[in-house]
Amino acid sequence: MADHVDYDDIVGMLKAAAGRMRSNRDYLSKLDSATGDGDHGAAVCKVAEAILGAIAADESRNLKKLLKDIGWAAMSTDAGSTSPLYGSFFMGMSEAVAEHNSSLDCRAFAAMMDAGLAKLRANTKAEPGGKTMIDALVPAMAALRIAADSGKNISQAISDSADAAVKGAESTRGMKALFGRARNIGDRSIGHVDPGATSMSLLFDGMKEGCQNG
């Protein structure tokens, strides 16, 4: 997988991402127990199942349709605020893909992901520094755009974005929570990694794994 990705490549990346999210259910719940109600692992697993279910049900081999179906499936899960955020992310990605586009180069892939970020951000007031998934997603997308603009291939670009997402998630350890249940504990949220940022970093890290194994 180098200059372009197609339907099968992206399906492989999304399956790996969903697998990484599911396998870290207990870890995410443990993180959430420190600052919230401990259910983020279960919520993320529901989103992962929505991703896998939409992939299994798709017979169109149409990337735009698949991403839209994943978005609706994620939004339809009973996963609290996690549902609309992940759902809008995939819906935004779908909107950026041409109707019958079967192959994306690195710039087109970055544009697709960027559209997902824009759609997600339209559904939250969270900004970087607020100790949310935004703190992983924004640096991941910045790294992806830089990699695409510098001429790196898709595998390299996704690797850069995944590394940035992981670093972004870790950076939340020193932040005070400004959103969600964690904001209720104020300064006591400092010192804990945000579970939402961590689950988003798992999505990107899973995509990196799927891309490298594709």
C-alpha positions in Angstrom: 0.0 0.0 0.0 1.8 3.1 -1.2 0.5 5.8 -3.4 -3.3 5.0 -3.4 -5.8 3.1 -1.2 -9.0 1.5 -2.5 -12.2 0.1 -0.9 -10.5 -3.1 0.3 -7.5 -1.2 1.7 -9.8 1.1 3.8 -11.9 -1.8 4.9 -8.8 -3.5 6.1 -7.7 -0.4 8.1 -11.2 0.0 9.6 -11.4 -3.6 10.7 -8.0 -3.3 12.4 -9.1 -0.1 14.1 -12.3 -1.7 15.3 -10.3 -4.6 16.6 -7.9 -2.4 18.5 -10.8 -0.5 20.0 -12.5 -3.7 21.1 -9.4 -5.3 22.6 -8.9 -2.2 24.8 -12.3 -2.2 26.3 -11.2 -2.9 29.9 -8.3 -0.4 29.6 -10.6 2.4 28.4 -13.1 1.7 31.2 -10.3 1.8 33.7 -9.3 5.2 32.4 -12.8 6.4 32.5 -13.3 5.1 36.1 -10.7 7.6 37.3 -12.5 10.7 36.0 -16.0 9.6 34.8 -18.5 6.8 35.2 -16.3 4.0 33.8 -18.4 3.2 30.7 -16.3 4.5 27.9 -14.9 1.1 27.1 -18.4 -0.3 26.6 -19.4 2.7 24.5 -16.3 2.4 22.2 -17.0 -1.3 21.8 -20.5 -0.5 20.5 -19.0 1.9 18.0 -16.5 -0.8 16.9 -19.3 -3.3 16.5 -21.2 -0.7 14.4 -18.1 -0.3 12.1 -17.7 -4.1 11.7 -21.5 -4.6 11.2 -21.7 -2.0 8.5 -18.7 -3.5 6.7 -20.2 -7.0 6.9 -23.5 -5.8 5.6 -22.1 -3.8 2.7 -22.4 -5.3 -0.7 -22.0 -2.2 -2.8 -18.2 -1.9 -2.6 -18.9 1.9 -2.8 -16.6 3.7 -0.3 -18.9 6.7 0.0 -21.9 4.5 0.9 -19.9 2.4 3.3 -18.6 5.4 5.2 -22.1 6.8 5.4 -23.5 3.5 6.6 -20.8 3.3 9.3 -21.7 6.8 10.3 -25.4 6.0 10.7 -24.6 2.8 12.5 -22.4 4.5 15.0 -25.0 7.3 15.6 -27.6 4.6 16.2 -25.7 2.9 19.0 -26.6 3.6 22.6 -23.2 4.9 23.5 -23.9 8.3 25.0 -21.9 11.2 23.5 -19.6 8.8 21.9 -22.2 7.8 19.3 -22.8 11.2 17.6 -19.1 12.1 17.7 -17.8 9.0 16.0 -20.9 8.9 13.8 -20.4 12.5 12.6 -16.7 11.7 11.9 -17.6 9.0 9.5 -20.4 10.9 8.0 -18.1 13.8 7.2 -15.6 11.4 5.6 -18.4 10.1 3.4 -19.4 13.5 2.2 -15.8 14.2 1.0 -15.7 11.1 -1.2 -16.9 11.3 -4.8 -19.9 9.0 -5.6 -17.9 6.4 -7.6 -14.4 7.1 -6.4 -12.7 3.7 -5.9 -9.2 4.9 -5.3 -7.7 7.7 -3.2 -4.2 9.2 -3.3 -2.6 10.5 -0.1 -4.0 14.1 -0.5 -7.5 12.8 -1.2 -7.3 10.5 1.8 -6.2 13.4 4.0 -9.0 15.5 2.6 -11.5 12.7 3.4 -10.2 12.5 7.0 -10.2 16.3 7.3 -13.8 16.4 6.4 -14.5 13.9 9.1 -12.8 16.2 11.6 -14.8 19.2 10.5 -18.1 17.3 10.8 -17.2 16.0 14.3 -16.1 19.5 15.4 -19.5 20.9 14.3 -21.0 18.6 16.9 -19.0 19.6 19.9 -17.8 22.8 21.6 -14.6 21.1 22.7 -11.3 22.7 21.6 -7.7 21.5 22.0 -6.6 21.7 25.6 -10.0 20.6 27.0 -9.1 17.0 27.7 -11.3 15.3 25.1 -10.8 13.2 21.9 -10.1 16.5 20.1 -6.7 16.5 21.8 -5.8 13.3 19.9 -7.8 14.0 16.7 -6.6 17.5 15.9 -2.8 16.7 16.0 -3.4 13.4 14.2 -5.0 15.3 11.3 -2.4 18.0 11.3 0.3 15.3 11.0 -1.7 13.7 8.2 -2.0 16.9 6.2 1.7 17.7 6.6 2.7 14.3 5.5 0.4 14.4 2.4 1.6 17.9 1.5 5.2 16.8 1.8 4.7 14.0 -0.6 4.8 11.0 1.7 2.9 7.9 0.7 -0.3 6.9 2.5 1.3 4.3 4.8 3.9 6.9 6.0 1.2 9.5 6.4 -1.1 7.3 8.5 1.9 6.2 10.6 2.7 9.9 11.3 -1.0 10.6 12.2 -1.2 7.7 14.5 1.9 8.6 16.3 0.6 12.2 16.7 -2.7 10.8 18.0 -1.0 8.8 20.7 1.1 11.7 21.8 -2.0 13.9 21.8 -3.8 11.5 24.0 -0.9 11.3 26.4 -0.8 15.1 26.6 -4.2 15.1 28.2 -2.6 13.8 31.4 -1.5 17.3 32.3 -4.8 18.9 31.4 -7.8 19.9 33.5 -11.1 18.5 32.1 -13.4 21.2 30.7 -16.1 18.8 29.2 -18.1 15.8 30.1 -18.3 14.2 33.6 -14.6 14.7 34.2 -15.1 18.4 34.5 -17.1 17.8 37.7 -14.0 16.9 39.5 -12.0 19.9 38.4 -8.3 19.9 39.2 -8.5 16.2 40.3 -8.8 15.3 36.6 -5.2 16.5 36.2 -2.8 13.5 36.1 -5.2 11.2 34.3 -5.2 10.4 30.6 -8.5 11.2 28.9 -10.3 8.0 27.8 -11.9 9.7 24.8 -8.6 10.9 23.4 -7.2 7.4 24.1 -10.0 5.7 22.1 -9.4 8.1 19.2 -5.7 7.3 19.3 -6.6 3.6 19.2 -8.6 4.2 16.0 -5.7 5.8 14.3 -3.2 3.3 15.7 -5.4 0.5 14.4 -5.6 2.1 11.0 -1.8 2.3 11.0 -1.6 -1.5 11.8 -4.2 -2.3 9.1 -2.3 -0.1 6.5 1.0 -1.7 7.2 -0.4 -5.2 7.0 -2.4 -4.5 3.9 
